[in-house]
Amino acid sequence: MKKTHLLLIALASWALATAFTLPAGAIRPDSFKPLILEGANADPTVLAIFERSCQNCHSANTQWPLYGKIYPITLLLAHDVREARSHVDLSSWPKYSDEHKRLMLSEIGVVVRNGSMPPKRYTLLHPDAKLSPAEADAVYQWTRTSRKLLKQEAGE
């Protein structure tokens, strides 16, 4: 009987922790969606690729999945999103210096071209986020063009 009570207490504690654990990030109405790559002059095709494949981790537009409210999964997802945003936060694009933008564009181009972004473990659960070779090339070409434009604007 004591084991049953301990199990019930453990399950109740887990359920309570799960109910009050939310992933990191500001809670806001779903109708508010910050722009990504604002001012980056991304053509609509490239912007659509970023919206579909990148913004969920690399912007303030994260759509937390239902399973993301289950403890400890919520902690893992929150960690991954914090880590992703620390590299590139697409909703903070206008705040970055031109030098920082050029560095991020270079990194984006490399990880998209070599296929390490979006990560395989993400695309397993979100297959629509996978990039086709043509999409990866479109993003890569955009990063090259944008870096050149920023360099020209800086007079280099």
Summary of the structure (lengths in Angstrom):
residues: 156
radius of gyration: 19.5
end to end distance: 76.5
largest distance: 77.6
contacts: 382
relative contact order: 0.13
helix: 67%
strand: 0%
